[in-house]
Amino acid sequence: MTDKLSIKIKIDGREYPLKVDREEEEKYRKAAKIINDIILQYRQKYSSSNTQDFLAMTAFQFALKSIELEEKVDRSPLFDELKKLDEELSDYLSLKE
């Protein structure tokens, strides 16, 4: 049985009530902190005061990272298999010599 915890996550000054598993609370708070840190970076870098723009760019940044991670994960089994085949070929060729 999971132990649910009611927490409030603040993102760019707005609070969002959530019910999360107790063991995942830290993960949720860390995610909110990362988002707030990125928004702050955009605020400091750009003179625009449009919160919507900062949130959109933050979401875009996370989507891009997600795609990059998917591509990296998808290639790993292929690279492992290629490395294994290379080793097998090297072993076979060394026996032929």
Buried (B, 14 or more C-beta within 10 A) or exposed (E): EEEEBEBEBEBBEEEEEBEBEEEEBEEBBEEBEEBBEBBEBBBEEEEEEEBEEBBEBBEEBBEEEEEEEEEEEEEEEEEEEEEEEEEEEEEEEEEEE
